[in-house]
Amino acid sequence: MPLYDVTFTNPRLVNPIDAENYDVIQAVKRKRQANTWSRMVQTVDEAIDWAEQTGAHRLIWTRSAALFGHGSLQPKARVDHLWDNVIAAVGGDVTCLKAVGGLLRWRISLRTDTWLVYRKDTDEKDPTTGKLITVSEYWINNNFSPPQKKKSSGLDLSGLSQAWVAN
């Protein structure tokens, strides 16, 4: 069930608990009724299921816009329900985009396949902040094996200096 962030040289495992505790996700969860929250999570899960079932078995990429945008193949009422409730909870600015993106990241981090995410800046600027907009691309790669950390010899710097002096 791992999700690895491969944006940087050393891939990092995305902890599902940390992903769920993202502040904007928690804000949405606090401000929505339990049944509404459950429907929102189900909408995200169904979108991921759809992406898995319709894509190539070894490599599936997705962006949240592909799953929850105007061109989404998900039922419009469910996509609208998701966006309407996120916007009602955290507002319609960049925070709602972070919340939907965070929901997608969290739910993917719970999947049984090995997923990878790569975050990159686009050429577009956020009109509010002026910063480049970052997108996350997700795909399945069950053959991915994260690099193993080198095992320590057990000596720290002081132990190493003592070993040097003793010889």
C-alpha positions as CSV (number, residue, x, y, z in Angstrom):
1,M,0.0,0.0,0.0
2,P,2.8,2.4,-0.4
3,L,2.9,5.7,-2.1
4,Y,6.4,7.1,-2.9
5,D,7.1,10.7,-3.7
6,V,9.8,10.5,-6.4
7,T,10.1,14.2,-6.9
8,F,13.6,14.3,-5.4
9,T,16.7,12.2,-5.7
10,N,15.8,10.1,-2.7
11,P,12.2,8.7,-3.0
12,R,10.2,9.3,0.2
13,L,7.4,7.0,1.5
14,V,4.2,9.0,2.0
15,N,2.8,8.0,5.4
16,P,-1.0,7.7,5.1
17,I,-1.5,9.1,8.6
18,D,0.5,12.2,7.8
19,A,-1.3,12.6,4.5
20,E,-4.7,12.3,6.3
21,N,-3.6,14.9,8.9
22,Y,-2.9,17.5,6.3
23,D,-4.4,20.7,7.8
24,V,-6.7,21.5,4.9
25,I,-8.1,17.9,4.8
26,Q,-8.8,18.1,8.5
27,A,-10.5,21.5,8.1
28,V,-12.8,20.0,5.5
29,K,-13.5,17.0,7.7
30,R,-14.3,19.2,10.8
31,K,-16.7,21.4,8.8
32,R,-18.7,18.7,7.0
33,Q,-21.2,16.3,8.5
34,A,-20.0,12.7,8.7
35,N,-22.3,11.4,5.9
36,T,-21.2,14.2,3.6
37,W,-17.5,13.6,4.4
38,S,-18.0,9.8,3.7
39,R,-19.6,10.6,0.3
40,M,-16.7,12.9,-0.5
41,V,-14.1,10.2,0.4
42,Q,-16.1,7.7,-1.6
43,T,-16.1,10.0,-4.7
44,V,-12.3,10.2,-4.5
45,D,-12.0,6.4,-4.1
46,E,-14.3,5.8,-7.0
47,A,-12.3,8.1,-9.2
48,I,-9.1,6.3,-8.3
49,D,-10.8,2.9,-9.0
50,W,-11.9,4.2,-12.4
51,A,-8.4,5.4,-13.2
52,E,-7.0,2.0,-12.2
53,Q,-9.6,0.1,-14.3
54,T,-9.3,2.1,-17.5
55,G,-5.6,2.7,-17.6
56,A,-2.7,0.5,-18.5
57,H,-2.0,-2.1,-15.8
58,R,1.6,-1.2,-15.2
59,L,1.5,2.6,-15.6
60,I,-1.4,4.8,-14.8
61,W,-1.0,8.5,-14.4
62,T,-3.6,10.9,-13.1
63,R,-3.9,14.5,-12.1
64,S,-6.7,15.7,-9.9
65,A,-8.0,17.8,-12.8
66,A,-8.4,14.6,-14.9
67,L,-10.4,13.0,-12.1
68,F,-12.4,16.0,-10.8
69,G,-12.4,18.6,-13.5
70,H,-14.9,19.5,-16.3
71,G,-13.6,16.6,-18.4
72,S,-14.0,14.0,-15.7
73,L,-15.8,10.8,-16.6
74,Q,-17.2,10.7,-13.0
75,P,-20.9,11.5,-12.5
76,K,-21.2,15.3,-12.6
77,A,-23.4,15.4,-9.5
78,R,-20.7,13.6,-7.4
79,V,-17.9,15.8,-8.7
80,D,-19.9,18.9,-8.0
81,H,-20.8,17.6,-4.6
82,L,-17.1,17.2,-3.8
83,W,-16.1,20.7,-5.0
84,D,-19.2,22.4,-3.4
85,N,-18.4,20.9,0.0
86,V,-14.7,21.6,-0.2
87,I,-15.4,25.2,-1.2
88,A,-18.0,25.6,1.6
89,A,-15.5,24.3,4.1
90,V,-12.3,26.1,3.1
91,G,-13.2,28.7,0.5
92,G,-12.8,28.9,-3.2
93,D,-9.2,30.0,-3.4
94,V,-6.1,27.9,-3.8
95,T,-6.9,26.2,-0.5
96,C,-9.8,24.2,-2.1
97,L,-7.3,23.0,-4.7
98,K,-4.9,21.9,-2.0
99,A,-7.7,20.1,-0.2
100,V,-8.9,18.1,-3.2
101,G,-5.2,17.4,-4.1
102,G,-4.6,16.4,-0.5
103,L,-7.7,14.1,-0.5
104,L,-6.3,12.4,-3.6
105,R,-2.8,12.0,-2.1
106,W,-4.2,10.5,1.1
107,R,-6.5,8.0,-0.6
108,I,-3.8,6.9,-3.0
109,S,-1.5,6.4,-0.1
110,L,-3.9,3.7,1.2
111,R,-4.0,1.7,-2.0
112,T,-2.7,-1.9,-2.3
113,D,-0.6,-1.2,-5.5
114,T,2.7,0.7,-5.4
115,W,2.0,4.2,-6.5
116,L,4.5,6.9,-7.3
117,V,4.0,10.7,-7.3
118,Y,6.0,13.3,-9.0
119,R,5.4,17.0,-8.3
120,K,6.4,19.6,-10.8
121,D,5.9,23.3,-11.5
122,T,3.9,24.4,-14.5
123,D,4.4,27.5,-16.6
124,E,1.2,28.9,-15.1
125,K,1.2,31.4,-12.2
126,D,-1.3,31.5,-9.4
127,P,-3.2,34.8,-9.8
128,T,-3.4,35.2,-6.1
129,T,0.1,34.4,-5.0
130,G,2.1,34.9,-8.2
131,K,3.8,31.6,-7.6
132,L,4.1,28.9,-10.2
133,I,1.4,26.3,-10.0
134,T,2.6,22.8,-9.0
135,V,0.9,19.7,-10.3
136,S,1.2,16.2,-9.0
137,E,1.3,13.2,-11.4
138,Y,0.5,9.8,-10.0
139,W,1.0,6.4,-11.5
140,I,1.2,2.7,-10.5
141,N,4.5,0.9,-10.7
142,N,4.5,-2.4,-8.8
143,N,8.0,-3.1,-9.9
144,F,9.4,0.0,-8.1
145,S,11.9,-0.7,-5.3
146,P,13.1,2.2,-3.3
147,P,16.8,2.5,-2.9
148,Q,18.0,0.9,0.4
149,K,19.7,3.1,2.9
150,K,23.3,2.3,3.4
151,K,23.9,0.5,6.7
152,S,26.0,2.3,9.1
153,S,29.3,0.7,10.3
154,G,28.1,1.5,13.8
155,L,30.8,4.1,14.4
156,D,29.9,7.7,14.8
157,L,32.4,10.6,14.4
158,S,33.8,10.2,17.9
159,G,34.0,6.4,17.5
160,L,35.8,6.9,14.2
161,S,38.3,9.3,15.7
162,Q,39.0,6.9,18.6
163,A,39.5,4.0,16.2
164,W,41.9,6.2,14.2
165,V,43.9,7.1,17.2
166,A,44.1,3.5,18.5
167,N,45.7,2.4,15.2
